[in-house]
Amino acid sequence: MEKQGSFYTSKLERLSYGLYFAGQNLLYMIVSAYAALFLINRGLSETLVAGVLLAPKIWDAVNDPIFGVIVDKVRFKKGRFLPWLRISWILIPAATVFLFAMPQSLGQGAKIAWAVIGYMLWDMGYTMCDAPIFALSTSMSPNVKERTTILSFGRLCGTVGAIAAALGIEAVYMNAGWTVTAVALSVLAMLLMFPILITGKERSHAELQGNPSLGEMFKSLIRNKYLFIYYGAYFLIAVTMTVEIIIPIFAQYVLGDTAAGTVLLGICTVPMVVIAAIVPALAKKIDKFWLFVTSIALFAVTSIVQYFTSYENTAVLYTTMAIRSVGYGGYSILVFLFAPDIMEYGHYKTGERQEGICFSLQTFMTKLTAAIVSSLALVLLRWFGFAAANADPVTGVVSAAAGGGCWAVFTWVASIGSLLALPVLLRFYKLRDKDVQLMSRCNNGEITHEECDALLSREAPKWM
């Protein structure tokens, strides 16, 4: 492997990697945020829409781990990950256009079938690209710091893409219609996603030893304790991370001002862009684990503090939200930077390089926790006495007691998972950047296991 200066990858390759996430998130936003609204616009009731999206969610829950196994088993002549990205480059945009091209003239049964098929095709294409694009970072470079830079830039571009989609989709579909919006967005996404298909290089020579069976691969996966420790902690944090879900409800039914919701969402997302831009520089001086736990702790503390302030004072609300969003933004960016480390540890311990399974489980956990927190947030609102149906018919605002319940779910309730996850991470998660770099060198045949064990820090997990 030849280095480009201090890095293995070129600036153009890293730029292409980031642009892929920008394009991917354009399509993710239109489906995740607007599919339900589109189906309602096409004449399906809210109850039917909920039912229509249920079947794809069941498929969604099982196809990620299955695809992870496929990625680890299938060997293309032109790489392990880039071929999947080339297939999904066509499949995701095509499925997006298909979904939003549903004719208004179809009968109700045909619309339901169209929506289910379209969403399942889209989800299959998204799964086909999400795990490989994250796993590609481990193949582009064996350098842990460089991987952090690559993934951070990917998160930066992905966040910008999501913000652009959120701001632009509504304006376009209101004037041009859903089909034109989907086509335009798909073309733009394909343009952004294309460069990595040309510039991307899989450099890592670390390969699976032999061709293990599915049973052997899962046994090996069970031995990767950090996979369960990290994603166990991630699950705790994510299932109570109610912030973005509650903001629109809080703005409309408590503040009586939907524009305030846009401002609050902006306050939440802007720090993500800034943090994603500075993470590579910070990670050169501070281990990203400490950046991550600091972000979680900051979010938890400021969430509780914000609860004791007045949301009726706009200046105080926006100020406390801005401070709280630093921790939220740090968590949102850093949470996806640990899968490569966990994969390297698993390879170091077992000799089996399971990028597909590790990154597919990341995708699976992201989707699973998003589904749970969406439902849990609504259940908690009712438990705390909030009901939109009881809003004042004139002002559209709920009572002070109901507003206080919504404020609780928005603030201190969102910190519960973080407070539970912190001791788990601090006590049991021992992988650090310097040690993972040594494991990566060993996995690539630069040093032996014995030499690596001798160089690992005292608390680092050893080979045997």
Secondary structure, DSSP 8 states (H G I E B T S, - for coil): ---BTTBSS-HHHHHHHHHHHHHHHHHHHHHHHHHHHHHHHTT--HHHHHHHHHHHHHHHHHHHHHHHHHHHH--BTTBSSHHHHHHHHHHHHHHHHHHHT--TTS-HHHHHHHHHHHHHHHHHHHHHHHHHHHHHHHHH-S-HHHHHHHHHHHHHHHHHHHHHHHHHHHHHHHHH-HHHHHHHHHHHHHHHHSHHHHH---------SS---HHHHHHHHHT-HHHHHHHHHHHHHHTT--HHHHHHHHIIIIIS-HHHHHHHHHHHHHHHHHHHHHHHHHHTTS-HHHHHHHHHHHHHHHHHHHHTS-TTSHHHHHHHHHHHHHHHHHHHHHTTSSHHHHHHHHHHHHS---HHHHHHHHHHHHHHHHHHHHHHHHHHHHHTT--GGGS-TTT----HHHHHHHHHHHTGGGGHHHHHHHHHHHHH----HHHHHHHHHHHTTSS-HHHHHHHS-TTS----
